[in-house]
């Protein structure tokens, strides 16, 4: 994603001129995490800092392309911290965070919402991290990273090997994402849970995106370019997710992860 300023004008200008509806929803799990950020930000009155922590369930029924993000682990991650864009190593800035009932080790990955939230919500620090239900999987991935495999093995010839490191679909798992949003001195934390797994959660994000583009989600259709977090009905996000079997719950006692 490019910077907001282009020879043709900024995002808002292009948005006003476009007669078409374009919704870019490639954020994690079909944009569902960005919808939750918008929901929390509406309650707080803004979103200065956003931390997304994903818990990848090794038992999940996942398609081969579900681990496509592994292909990005050999490239620096562009992030926004304190309003400044910079690049960091993938799988860096590790932290331990409670996601649901589990303490999970998480580290940075490259996801689109880290670009879009500063553009759309004015977020000054946006970070997305991922961790795994198996401690052995986490340890193995970090060990491979320390060996430099994701740097020297990032070409097409190693694609199958990279994805095989994580692609091991099971009988079924639960998709869980923790989202922390801070505005001023206040922080809200929510847990996004899909008992049907990550494929279902992504499909829900796609359905909600289509409904937004068509204007059949309870708000008028929007013309021009937008992202999931631009939803005009952020306080309805919980009910929209629940209609598809996805749970959104408030988490008490928020402890924010470090931003670096």
Secondary structure, DSSP 4 states (H G I P E B T S, - for coil): ---S-BTTB-HHHHHHH--SEEEE--STTTTHHHHHHHHHHHHHT--SEEEEEEEE-TTS---GGGGGGGGGTTSPEEEEETTEEEEE-TT-S-EEEEETTEEEEEEE---THHHHHHHHT--SEEEEEEEES-HHHHHHHHHHHHTTHHHHT-SGGGHHHHHHTT----S---EEEEEEEEETTEEEEEEEEETT-HHHHHHHHHHHHHHHHHT-SSS----EEEEGGG-TTGGGHHHHHHTTTEEEEE-SS--PPP--
